[in-house]
Amino acid sequence: MTTGPGAAGAAVPNVVMIVSNDVTIDSRVKKEALTVARMGCRVTVVGWATDGATTTAAMGDVTILRVPIPTRIKAARTEQRKRAAVPAAPVVGWRSDQDRTAAALRLKFRRAELATDALRRPRPAAPALAVRKARLKASGLVVRLRTSADRRATAWRAKRDERRGHREWGIRWRRELPEQLDRELALGPVLDALEFDVLHAHDVDMLGVASRAVARARARGREVRFVYDAHEFVAGLSQSGSRTKRVIAAWADHEKEFVAEADRMVTVSPTMADALVERYRLPHRPAVVINTPVVDGSQQAPSLRERAGIGSDVRLVVYAGVLTTARGLHTAIDSLAHLPEDVHLAVVCVPNNSTWFVRQLKAGTERDGIGHRVHFVNPVHPGQVVDYLREADIGCFPGLRFRSHEVTLPNKLFEYLYAGLPLVVSDLTAQAALVRENGVGEVFAVENPADMARAVSAVLDDLDTYRKAVHDPAFRERYSWARQEESLRALYQELLGRELPWAHPEDDAAGSLTEGERVPAPPLG
């Protein structure tokens, strides 16, 4: 540790937080960093420089260091998998769709040519035409047989890949997650140079990198501490896109290998803390730091209704967050068929409203004739989210039934609540309990559009009652960021074995989440 301000003669703990994104929109990481800085610690957040440049930026008393993470090992592994997916000669069917299409077109040309040649004057000799006709017939048969074989082989490979993707036994993260090797090579030297006293790893993809950095520091004779901040229940992650059961099993294997090496854990809900204790037989229950928002008044949010192109006469349900099938947006969209015409849905799309998934959702709403009632809008800065959402009437989360969804409390719920919005949520364990116990909204059956419409109607018909519950001072205090800071401070004081100073802000904000200008980082070490 380094000497510096604080209690007389006390050392200033050097805390390094690591996360595998570029930090910009990760409000949880930013809030925790600012909170730990107010405990008198020197805090550096290390994130991923997606633009390839090593830079630093200031966020209050926190330094954000962004480091490039080349994905060479992952890229090579991806290429190997692509090659393995292409059958070697002799080929069953076609090597590619392009080859199959070209063969069909050549056949089409030869048929047209033969038909035309039969009409030419002078006409080609009959034996020659007969031979060409026989050869054409044989070629057509070969194309049909190869195409049929290709369909069967493609179906077989799809089933094989599905079996592989859903196999959960015998999966090892070192083989399945080559990106972890890239992260270690890029971040390991950086962490060594920062000479941390506490290394705080956010999410499972930083767990192994942190564990090895701690081991190296202790081998050099340094007394360091290690915190693992579990954002998700890894073994129960939702399946979406490339995140198959096989990939989830690999992440679970990764967590299982390193989780016991953390000195303390932090997680996002009481239900998830209990689940982690049960799964890993932890000696200490993880500290619960619910991802409630802070109020950043430094930037004014744009108007949600203006961006959506609607007026104040529209009753508006909003969803804000990442869009995947597992988030259940199809349920919210389909529920509009059971609701009056003046009820609309605004979807705040993270990372933006031009992704492939958003385009598919838009196309579906147009086919169903409800495109004018579903509005896909871009997100805002993390500090503007609460203000941005205020113009809606209801906040929704129609998530599907995955174990990780069951035990977590998504930050969007508290962004809605701080914006003054009652909730309509699917009946996942943790979020349903929050809504029912506090009377701040309604719960509906997972993937049931009609039941979601019932819940939305119930809230809209009695908005004043639900809003009163949302604004209850005791409820808001219980789920304030100031209350979450108490839990984080208690953990750090226990971890470091001493009382830490506390510079509590005048309001409920943990400080502005706005960063200063990014500048080239000086050499480390």
C-alpha positions in Angstrom: 0.0 0.0 0.0 1.1 3.6 -0.5 1.0 6.3 2.1 -1.4 9.2 1.4 -4.4 11.0 2.8 -6.8 9.4 5.3 -6.5 8.8 9.0 -3.2 9.9 10.5 -0.4 7.6 9.3 -2.8 5.4 7.4 -2.0 3.9 4.0 -4.2 4.5 1.0 -5.3 1.2 -0.4 -4.7 0.8 -4.2 -7.9 -0.8 -5.6 -8.0 -2.0 -9.1 -11.3 -3.0 -10.7 -11.3 -5.0 -14.0 -14.2 -5.6 -16.4 -14.3 -7.0 -19.9 -16.2 -4.1 -21.6 -15.2 -0.5 -22.3 -16.8 0.7 -19.1 -18.7 3.6 -20.8 -22.2 2.3 -20.2 -21.5 -0.1 -17.3 -23.2 1.9 -14.5 -22.6 -0.8 -11.9 -18.8 -0.7 -12.3 -18.8 3.1 -12.3 -21.0 3.4 -9.2 -18.9 0.9 -7.2 -15.7 2.6 -8.3 -16.9 6.0 -7.1 -18.1 4.5 -3.9 -14.8 2.8 -3.1 -13.0 6.1 -4.0 -15.0 7.9 -1.3 -13.7 5.4 1.2 -10.3 7.0 0.8 -9.0 4.4 -1.7 -7.1 5.1 -4.9 -9.3 3.4 -7.6 -8.4 2.4 -11.1 -10.9 0.7 -13.4 -9.3 -1.3 -16.2 -11.5 -1.9 -19.2 -11.3 -2.9 -22.9 -10.2 -0.3 -25.4 -12.4 -1.3 -28.3 -10.8 1.4 -30.5 -7.3 -0.2 -30.0 -5.8 2.7 -28.2 -4.5 2.6 -24.6 -6.1 5.6 -22.9 -7.0 7.0 -19.5 -9.9 9.2 -18.4 -10.9 10.7 -15.1 -14.4 10.1 -13.5 -14.3 12.1 -10.4 -11.5 10.6 -8.2 -11.5 7.4 -10.3 -9.1 6.7 -13.1 -10.4 4.6 -16.0 -7.7 2.8 -18.0 -8.7 1.2 -21.3 -6.4 -1.4 -22.7 -6.6 -3.1 -26.2 -7.3 -6.9 -26.0 -6.3 -8.5 -29.3 -8.4 -11.6 -30.0 -5.8 -13.5 -32.0 -6.2 -16.8 -30.2 -10.0 -16.6 -30.4 -9.8 -15.7 -34.1 -7.6 -18.6 -34.8 -9.9 -21.0 -32.9 -12.9 -19.6 -34.8 -11.2 -20.2 -38.1 -10.3 -23.8 -37.0 -13.9 -24.4 -36.2 -15.0 -23.1 -39.6 -12.6 -25.4 -41.4 -13.8 -28.3 -39.3 -17.4 -27.6 -40.3 -16.6 -27.9 -44.0 -16.6 -31.6 -45.1 -13.4 -32.8 -46.8 -13.5 -34.6 -50.2 -15.1 -36.8 -51.2 -17.9 -34.3 -50.6 -21.5 -35.4 -49.8 -23.6 -32.9 -51.6 -22.0 -29.6 -52.3 -19.1 -27.7 -50.8 -21.1 -24.5 -50.8 -24.4 -23.0 -51.8 -22.6 -21.2 -54.5 -21.5 -24.5 -56.1 -25.0 -25.9 -55.9 -26.5 -22.8 -57.5 -23.9 -22.8 -60.3 -24.6 -26.4 -61.1 -28.3 -25.8 -61.3 -27.8 -22.8 -63.6 -25.4 -24.7 -65.9 -28.1 -27.4 -66.2 -30.7 -24.7 -67.0 -28.5 -23.3 -69.7 -27.8 -26.7 -71.3 -31.6 -27.5 -71.4 -32.4 -24.2 -73.0 -29.5 -24.7 -75.5 -30.7 -28.2 -76.5 -34.2 -27.0 -77.0 -33.0 -24.1 -79.2 -30.6 -26.3 -81.2 -33.5 -28.6 -82.2 -35.1 -25.6 -83.9 -32.0 -24.4 -85.7 -31.6 -24.6 -89.5 -29.7 -26.6 -90.5 -30.6 -28.8 -87.6 -27.8 -30.7 -85.9 -27.7 -34.4 -86.6 -30.3 -36.5 -84.8 -27.7 -38.9 -83.2 -25.8 -35.9 -81.8 -28.9 -34.4 -80.3 -29.9 -37.8 -78.8 -26.5 -38.1 -77.2 -26.6 -34.6 -75.8 -30.1 -35.3 -74.5 -29.0 -38.5 -72.7 -26.0 -36.7 -71.2 -28.2 -33.9 -70.0 -30.7 -36.3 -68.4 -27.8 -38.0 -66.6 -26.4 -34.6 -65.5 -29.8 -33.6 -64.2 -30.1 -36.9 -62.2 -26.6 -36.3 -60.7 -27.5 -32.7 -59.6 -30.8 -34.0 -58.0 -29.0 -36.7 -56.2 -26.2 -34.4 -54.9 -28.8 -31.8 -53.8 -30.8 -34.4 -52.0 -27.7 -35.8 -50.3 -26.6 -32.2 -49.5 -29.9 -31.5 -47.7 -29.6 -34.7 -45.6 -26.0 -34.0 -44.8 -26.8 -30.4 -43.8 -29.6 -31.6 -41.6 -27.3 -34.2 -40.0 -24.6 -31.6 -39.4 -27.1 -29.2 -37.8 -28.3 -31.9 -35.4 -24.6 -32.8 -34.7 -23.8 -29.1 -33.9 -26.9 -28.8 -31.8 -25.9 -31.9 -29.8 -22.5 -30.4 -29.3 -23.9 -27.0 -28.4 -26.2 -28.5 -25.8 -23.8 -31.0 -24.3 -22.9 -29.9 -20.8 -20.8 -32.7 -19.5 -17.0 -32.9 -20.0 -16.8 -29.2 -21.1 -13.5 -27.4 -20.3 -13.3 -23.7 -20.5 -9.7 -23.6 -21.8 -10.8 -25.3 -25.0 -14.2 -23.6 -25.4 -13.3 -20.1 -24.4 -10.2 -19.0 -26.3 -11.0 -15.4 -25.6 -10.0 -16.0 -22.0 -6.4 -16.7 -23.1 -6.4 -13.4 -25.1 -7.6 -11.5 -22.0 -4.9 -13.0 -19.8 -2.1 -12.1 -22.3 -3.4 -8.5 -22.7 -4.4 -7.7 -19.1 -2.0 -9.8 -17.0 1.0 -7.5 -17.4 -1.2 -4.4 -16.9 -2.4 -5.7 -13.5 1.1 -6.7 -12.4 2.3 -3.1 -13.2 -0.6 -1.5 -11.3 0.6 -3.1 -8.0 -2.9 -3.4 -6.5 -3.7 -4.0 -2.9 -7.3 -5.1 -3.7 -8.2 -6.6 -7.1 -12.0 -6.4 -7.7 -13.1 -8.6 -10.7 -16.4 -7.7 -12.2 -18.2 -10.7 -13.8 -17.1 -14.2 -14.5 -15.0 -13.4 -17.6 -12.5 -11.5 -15.4 -12.4 -14.1 -12.6 -9.5 -16.3 -14.0 -7.4 -13.2 -15.1 -7.8 -11.8 -11.6 -7.0 -15.1 -9.8 -3.7 -15.4 -11.6 -2.7 -11.8 -11.0 -3.4 -12.3 -7.3 -1.3 -15.5 -7.3 1.6 -13.7 -8.9 1.4 -10.7 -6.5 1.4 -13.1 -3.5 4.3 -15.0 -4.9 6.3 -11.7 -4.9 5.6 -11.4 -1.2 2.8 -8.8 -1.4 -0.3 -8.9 0.8 -3.2 -8.5 -1.5 -7.0 -9.1 -1.4 -9.3 -10.4 -4.1 -13.0 -9.6 -4.6 -15.2 -11.4 -7.1 -18.3 -9.4 -8.2 -20.8 -12.0 -9.6 -23.2 -10.2 -11.8 -24.9 -13.3 -13.1 -25.8 -16.8 -11.9 -23.4 -18.3 -14.4 -24.7 -21.9 -14.4 -28.2 -20.7 -15.2 -27.3 -18.1 -17.9 -29.9 -17.7 -20.6 -29.3 -19.3 -24.0 -29.1 -16.8 -26.8 -27.3 -16.7 -30.2 -23.8 -18.2 -29.8 -24.3 -18.7 -26.1 -25.3 -22.3 -26.2 -25.6 -24.8 -23.4 -22.0 -25.8 -24.2 -20.7 -22.3 -23.9 -22.6 -21.8 -20.6 -21.2 -25.0 -19.3 -17.7 -23.7 -20.2 -18.3 -20.5 -18.2 -19.6 -22.6 -15.3 -16.4 -24.6 -15.4 -14.4 -21.4 -15.4 -16.2 -20.0 -12.4 -16.0 -23.3 -10.5 -12.2 -23.5 -10.9 -11.5 -20.0 -9.5 -14.4 -18.9 -7.3 -12.9 -20.4 -4.1 -9.8 -18.2 -4.5 -11.7 -15.0 -3.9 -11.4 -13.6 -0.4 -14.9 -12.1 -0.6 -17.8 -12.0 -3.1 -20.3 -9.4 -4.1 -23.5 -10.1 -5.9 -26.7 -8.5 -7.1 -29.6 -9.8 -5.0 -30.3 -11.7 -1.8 -31.7 -14.7 -3.8 -28.6 -14.9 -5.9 -26.3 -14.7 -2.8 -28.2 -17.7 -1.3 -27.9 -19.6 -4.6 -24.1 -19.0 -4.8 -23.6 -20.2 -1.2 -25.6 -23.4 -2.0 -23.7 -24.1 -5.2 -20.2 -23.5 -4.0 -20.5 -24.0 -0.2 -19.0 -20.6 0.3 -17.5 -19.8 3.8 -18.9 -16.2 3.6 -22.2 -15.2 2.2 -21.6 -12.7 -0.7 -22.3 -9.1 0.1 -25.5 -7.9 -1.7 -25.1 -4.7 -3.7 -28.3 -4.3 -5.7 -27.8 -2.4 -8.9 -30.0 0.6 -8.0 -29.4 3.8 -10.0 -27.8 7.1 -9.0 -29.1 10.5 -10.0 -26.7 12.3 -12.2 -28.1 15.8 -12.9 -25.1 16.9 -14.9 -26.7 16.1 -18.3 -30.3 16.7 -19.3 -31.9 13.7 -21.0 -33.8 14.0 -24.3 -37.5 13.4 -24.4 -38.5 9.8 -24.8 -41.8 10.6 -26.3 -40.3 13.0 -28.9 -37.8 10.3 -29.9 -40.7 7.9 -30.2 -42.7 10.4 -32.2 -45.8 10.2 -29.9 -47.7 12.7 -27.8 -48.9 12.9 -24.2 -52.2 11.3 -25.1 -50.5 7.9 -25.6 -50.3 5.5 -22.7 -46.7 4.2 -22.8 -45.1 1.0 -21.6 -41.3 1.0 -21.8 -38.6 -1.7 -22.0 -35.0 -0.5 -21.6 -32.0 -2.8 -22.1 -30.2 -5.3 -24.2 -32.4 -7.2 -26.7 -32.2 -10.9 -26.9 -34.9 -13.6 -27.3 -34.4 -14.5 -23.6 -35.5 -11.0 -22.6 -39.0 -11.9 -23.8 -39.7 -8.8 -26.0 -42.0 -10.9 -28.2 -44.3 -11.3 -25.2 -44.6 -7.5 -24.7 -45.1 -6.9 -28.4 -47.8 -9.6 -28.7 -49.6 -8.2 -25.7 -50.5 -5.1 -27.6 -53.1 -7.1 -29.6 -55.0 -7.5 -26.3 -54.7 -3.8 -25.3 -56.5 -0.6 -26.4 -55.1 1.2 -29.5 -53.8 4.1 -27.3 -51.4 1.8 -25.4 -47.9 1.8 -27.1 -44.6 0.2 -26.4 -41.3 2.0 -26.4 -38.2 -0.2 -26.6 -34.9 1.6 -25.6 -32.4 -0.6 -27.5 -29.0 -1.3 -26.0 -26.6 -0.9 -27.8 -28.6 0.8 -30.5 -31.8 0.5 -32.5 -30.1 -0.7 -35.8 -29.0 -4.2 -34.8 -30.1 -7.3 -36.7 -32.3 -8.3 -33.8 -34.1 -5.0 -33.8 -34.6 -5.2 -37.5 -36.3 -8.6 -37.1 -38.6 -7.2 -34.4 -39.5 -4.2 -36.5 -40.3 -6.4 -39.5 -42.5 -8.6 -37.3 -44.5 -5.6 -36.0 -45.1 -4.3 -39.5 -46.3 -7.8 -40.6 -48.7 -7.8 -37.6 -50.0 -4.3 -38.3 -48.8 -2.8 -35.1 -45.6 -1.1 -36.3 -47.2 2.3 -35.4 -47.5 1.2 -31.8 -44.0 -0.1 -31.2 -41.2 2.5 -31.1 -37.5 1.4 -31.1 -35.4 4.2 -29.8 -31.7 4.7 -29.0 -30.3 4.7 -25.4 -28.8 7.6 -23.5 -25.8 8.1 -21.2 -26.1 6.0 -18.0 -26.5 9.1 -15.9 -29.5 10.2 -18.0 -31.5 6.9 -18.0 -33.8 7.7 -15.1 -34.7 11.1 -16.4 -35.2 9.6 -19.9 -37.7 7.0 -18.7 -39.9 9.4 -16.7 -42.2 10.2 -19.6 -43.5 6.5 -19.7 -46.3 5.2 -17.6 -45.1 1.6 -16.9 -41.7 -0.1 -17.0 -41.7 -3.8 -18.0 -39.4 -6.8 -18.0 -40.9 -9.9 -19.6 -37.8 -12.1 -19.2 -38.0 -15.8 -19.9 -37.5 -18.6 -17.3 -33.7 -19.1 -16.9 -32.1 -19.7 -13.5 -30.0 -16.6 -13.8 -33.2 -14.6 -14.5 -34.9 -16.2 -11.5 -32.4 -15.1 -8.9 -31.3 -11.7 -10.1 -32.8 -8.2 -9.9 -32.1 -6.4 -13.2 -30.9 -2.9 -12.8 -33.7 -1.8 -15.3 -36.3 -2.5 -12.6 -34.8 0.1 -10.3 -34.3 2.6 -13.2 -38.0 2.3 -13.8 -38.8 2.7 -10.1 -36.6 5.8 -9.7 -38.2 7.2 -12.7 -41.5 6.9 -10.9 -42.9 4.0 -13.0 -44.9 1.1 -11.7 -43.6 -2.3 -12.9 -45.1 -5.1 -15.0 -42.9 -8.1 -14.8 -43.0 -11.8 -15.6 -43.3 -14.2 -12.7 -39.5 -14.8 -12.2 -38.8 -15.5 -8.5 -36.8 -12.5 -7.3 -38.5 -9.8 -9.4 -42.0 -11.1 -8.7 -41.2 -11.1 -5.0 -40.0 -7.5 -5.2 -43.2 -6.3 -7.0 -45.6 -8.3 -4.8 -44.1 -7.5 -1.5 -44.0 -3.8 -2.1 -47.1 -3.4 -4.2 -45.2 -1.5 -6.9 -46.8 -3.2 -9.9 -48.3 -6.4 -11.3 -46.9 -9.8 -12.2 -47.9 -12.0 -15.2 -47.2 -15.5 -16.4 -44.0 -15.9 -18.4 -44.6 -15.8 -22.2 -48.3 -15.2 -21.8 -49.2 -12.0 -23.9 -52.8 -12.0 -22.7 -51.8 -12.2 -19.1 -49.3 -9.4 -19.6 -52.0 -7.3 -21.2 -54.2 -8.0 -18.1 -51.3 -6.8 -15.8 -50.8 -3.7 -17.9 -54.5 -2.9 -17.8 -54.6 -3.4 -14.1 -51.8 -0.8 -13.5 -53.1 1.7 -16.0 -56.6 1.5 -14.4 -55.2 2.4 -11.0 -52.0 4.4 -11.8 -52.3 6.7 -8.7 -52.2 3.8 -6.3 -49.2 2.2 -7.9 -47.3 5.5 -8.2 -47.9 6.1 -4.5 -46.3 2.8 -3.6 -43.4 3.5 -6.0 -42.8 6.9 -4.3 -43.1 5.5 -0.7 -40.0 7.0 1.2 -39.3 3.8 3.1 -39.3 1.8 -0.1 -37.1 4.2 -1.9 -34.6 4.4 1.0 -34.4 0.6 1.2 -33.4 0.4 -2.4 -31.4 3.5 -2.6 -27.7 3.5 -3.8 -26.8 5.0 -0.4 -28.0 1.8 1.2 -26.1 -0.4 -1.2 -23.0 1.6 -0.5 -23.2 0.6 3.2 -23.0 -3.0 2.2 -19.9 -2.4 -0.1 -18.2 -0.3 2.6 -18.7 -3.0 5.3 -17.2 -5.6 2.9 -14.1 -3.4 2.2 -13.6 -2.6 5.9 -13.7 -6.3 6.8 -11.5 -7.1 3.9 -8.8 -4.6 4.8 -9.3 -5.0 8.6 -9.7 -1.4 9.5 -12.1 1.5 9.5 -12.2 3.4 6.3 -12.9 7.2 6.0 -16.2 8.1 4.3 -16.9 11.1 2.3 -20.7 10.8 1.8 -22.2 13.1 -0.8 -24.8 15.7 0.0 -27.5 14.0 -2.1 -28.2 10.3 -3.0 -25.9 10.3 -6.0 -22.6 8.4 -5.9 -21.2 11.2 -8.1 -21.5 11.9 -11.8 -20.9 8.9 -14.0 -19.6 11.3 -16.7 -16.0 10.8 -17.7 -13.5 13.5 -18.7 -11.5 13.5 -22.0 -9.7 10.3 -22.9 -5.9 10.9 -23.3 -3.1 8.5 -24.2 -2.0 6.5 -21.2 1.5 6.9 -19.8 3.7 3.8 -19.8 2.9 1.4 -17.0 5.5 0.1 -14.5 
